[in-house]
Amino acid sequence: MNDSKFTVPNVLRALRYIAFMTVTLGLLMWFLAYTFTNVDEKTQLSTYMLMSTFLFLPHLIDIYDWLVNKFSSDKE
């Protein structure tokens, strides 16, 4: 099992991850809800099906990991 230590860099990394996911998922949900109210019933159904699944979550995690690796100053 991975031994995670409670250090300042780990706490900051966790807060950065939470902020990224909150903003990204918040914008996604806002966009879907905003467009949901401005379309016909057939499109509303497909939008509801999209909102009820978490298809984008693994991709957002991959994007976050890619950004961290790309801009990280810690090269191992």
C-alpha positions as CSV (number, residue, x, y, z in Angstrom):
1,M,0.0,0.0,0.0
2,N,1.2,3.5,-0.7
3,D,2.5,5.4,2.3
4,S,1.2,8.9,2.0
5,K,2.8,11.4,4.4
6,F,0.9,14.4,5.8
7,T,3.3,17.1,4.6
8,V,2.7,20.6,3.3
9,P,3.4,19.7,-0.3
10,N,1.0,16.8,-0.2
11,V,-1.7,19.0,1.4
12,L,-1.1,21.7,-1.3
13,R,-1.3,19.0,-4.0
14,A,-4.6,17.7,-2.7
15,L,-6.0,21.2,-2.5
16,R,-4.9,22.0,-6.0
17,Y,-6.5,18.8,-7.2
18,I,-9.8,19.6,-5.4
19,A,-9.8,23.1,-6.8
20,F,-9.1,21.9,-10.4
21,M,-11.9,19.3,-10.2
22,T,-14.4,21.7,-8.6
23,V,-13.8,24.3,-11.2
24,T,-13.8,21.9,-14.2
25,L,-16.8,19.9,-13.1
26,G,-18.6,23.0,-12.0
27,L,-18.2,24.6,-15.4
28,L,-19.2,21.4,-17.1
29,M,-22.3,21.0,-15.0
30,W,-23.2,24.7,-15.5
31,F,-22.8,24.4,-19.3
32,L,-25.0,21.3,-19.4
33,A,-27.7,22.8,-17.1
34,Y,-27.7,26.1,-19.0
35,T,-28.1,24.4,-22.4
36,F,-30.6,21.9,-20.9
37,T,-33.1,24.7,-20.4
38,N,-32.7,26.1,-23.9
39,V,-33.4,23.1,-26.1
40,D,-36.2,20.7,-27.0
41,E,-37.3,17.6,-25.2
42,K,-35.3,15.1,-27.3
43,T,-32.1,17.1,-26.6
44,Q,-33.0,17.4,-23.0
45,L,-33.2,13.6,-22.7
46,S,-29.8,13.1,-24.2
47,T,-28.4,15.9,-22.0
48,Y,-29.9,14.3,-18.9
49,M,-28.4,11.0,-19.8
50,L,-25.0,12.6,-20.2
51,M,-25.3,14.4,-16.9
52,S,-26.3,11.2,-15.1
53,T,-23.1,9.5,-16.2
54,F,-19.6,10.3,-15.2
55,L,-18.0,9.7,-18.5
56,F,-15.8,12.7,-18.3
57,L,-14.4,12.1,-14.8
58,P,-11.6,9.7,-15.8
59,H,-10.6,12.0,-18.6
60,L,-10.4,15.0,-16.2
61,I,-8.2,13.0,-13.9
62,D,-5.9,12.2,-16.8
63,I,-5.8,15.8,-17.9
64,Y,-5.0,16.9,-14.3
65,D,-2.2,14.3,-14.1
66,W,-0.8,15.4,-17.5
67,L,-0.9,19.1,-16.4
68,V,0.9,18.3,-13.2
69,N,3.6,16.3,-15.0
70,K,4.0,18.9,-17.7
71,F,4.4,21.9,-15.3
72,S,6.0,20.1,-12.4
73,S,9.4,21.3,-11.4
74,D,10.2,18.0,-9.7
75,K,11.8,15.9,-12.3
76,E,12.6,12.4,-11.0
